[in-house]
């Protein structure tokens, strides 16, 4: 019984810790993904607003810098992107590929062919997140290389899963190790209760046995006496109560 109690305590403790850890890790991953995507979208909007080219300096509006969570002094040099202009029929009119080396013109046109029929403003294709915008009778597609962010997100997921699994395993070991102390008072109370029931049943059965014996002797001498019959019935009832007490 003690081992069963320890297992129950361990499982409840580990389940509670696991729920908290999983919720925490899930929240961190969701926040990282949403903030990363927000930064990518803001960069795409900035490039789109500058006619498909990332400005060297942060643009100003009414003399004040336009805040952008992704723009840093190094952003114009380490941001990998390319821009494509097409007509309404999806024919490529112009391509700006000075800030990317991982893709060729033919590959860029092939990507345009795959998304030209789409209606979404934002989207992801391969390792690129893109923004589609209309400029008169032309369409401007800006593609941002997000391979590093995708790799970082996958690494975060893997590390989170490994750390969560390790933490749950450690919690299981510690919970089981301390479960003996945790259930000690419960076990002590159960043992005391068991001793009380055993002692009480013994102390009650001894006089009841004597009363029952004397009642039987009296019944043989006075078989018609209602008082003796009542004593016999009450003695049986008390015996049944003691049996029920022990079973309970």
Residue pairs with C-beta under 8 A, 6 or more apart in sequence:
1 187
1 190
2 180
2 183
2 187
5 179
5 183
5 186
5 187
6 176
6 179
6 180
6 183
7 176
7 179
9 175
9 179
9 182
9 183
10 172
10 175
10 176
10 179
13 171
13 175
13 179
14 168
14 171
14 172
14 175
17 167
17 168
17 171
17 175
18 168
18 171
21 164
21 167
21 168
22 164
25 160
25 161
25 163
25 164
28 156
28 160
29 153
29 156
29 157
29 160
32 153
32 156
33 153
36 149
36 152
36 153
37 129
38 69
39 69
39 70
40 70
40 129
40 144
40 146
40 149
41 122
41 129
41 131
42 68
42 69
42 70
42 71
43 54
43 68
43 70
43 71
43 75
43 79
43 81
43 144
44 122
44 129
44 130
44 131
44 142
44 144
45 131
46 54
46 55
46 59
46 66
46 68
46 70
46 71
47 53
47 54
47 81
47 83
47 131
47 142
47 144
48 131
48 133
48 140
48 142
49 59
50 59
51 140
52 83
52 85
52 96
52 140
52 142
53 83
53 96
54 75
54 76
54 79
54 81
54 99
55 76
56 76
58 65
58 66
58 68
58 71
59 65
59 66
60 66
79 99
79 144
79 145
80 99
80 100
80 102
80 144
80 145
81 99
81 100
81 142
81 143
81 144
81 145
82 95
82 96
82 97
82 99
82 100
82 103
82 108
82 142
82 143
83 95
83 96
83 140
83 141
83 142
83 143
84 92
84 94
84 95
84 96
84 108
84 109
84 112
84 140
84 141
84 143
85 92
85 93
85 94
85 95
85 135
85 138
85 139
85 140
85 141
86 92
86 93
86 112
86 116
86 138
86 139
86 141
87 93
87 137
87 138
87 139
88 137
88 139
90 112
90 113
90 116
90 117
92 108
92 109
92 112
93 138
95 105
95 108
95 109
97 103
97 105
97 108
100 145
102 145
103 111
108 143
111 125
111 126
111 128
111 143
112 141
114 125
115 123
115 125
115 130
115 132
115 141
118 132
120 132
121 131
121 132
121 133
122 129
122 130
122 131
122 132
123 129
123 130
123 132
124 130
124 146
125 143
127 145
127 146
127 147
127 150
128 143
128 144
128 145
128 146
129 143
129 144
129 146
130 141
130 142
130 143
130 144
131 141
131 142
132 139
132 140
132 141
133 139
133 140
133 142
134 140
197 245
197 246
198 246
200 245
201 242
201 245
201 246
204 238
204 242
205 239
205 242
208 235
208 238
208 239
208 242
211 231
211 235
212 232
212 235
212 236
212 239
215 228
215 231
215 232
215 235
216 232
218 225
218 228
218 231
219 225
219 228
219 229
219 232
222 228
